[in-house]
């Protein structure tokens, strides 16, 4: 069983389903459904990794509120060891507006206030024995970039819609042995040029167009797995990441790892949760 250390955000989200995303003008729309559920890129990665057979330590930050308790409860899953730093105030919370075609607008409602990013002995011990360190975009996770380097653990970073210039993302971009992003932040020619010049392995997910990767200067691509009915797009990118990582740790090359990532993303799209197993949500209407 591979061991993976994950550091980064977990949130408690309000998910609102709409027939289509609203236009930017004053008007009224009616939801076709709504619920509250676990969210956050690190929570999504942890649950998908665990569902695929990895033993995961997830280090995150929650507030001392009801949302924080819901996050901790939803992460009580097989093969997930949770290290949650509890801080005064609110947990991370989003309002996600979603449409049947996969469209999504995520509105940040709350963020936990962390006086100073830190790492504790239990988290450092889990990091040191891990086969891979997933360090997600968050100031609370940033100290683990150097810690993973010092421990000699390969660093995996997902910089989401990185535009090639953002100073906030740069530490993660520079530290990553395996870098993931999506195609939202750069035009296609710039994205491919960026991937091609990266050291190590770089992967870009492109939604319905699948994914493209460069490793040692060689380009690889995979098509998206067709999904007849998309239930929820939340966590699909994290599921892809997890599928690729677990396949890589099992000895797969880049083409096979891309295929595994695409398959896990499709499973996530068919599920109302961040992963098919291990996540729970509270229905509220």
Order of alpha helices (4+ residues) and beta strands (2+ residues): beta-beta-beta-alpha-beta-alpha-beta-beta-beta-alpha-beta-alpha-beta-alpha-beta-alpha-beta-beta-beta-alpha-alpha-beta
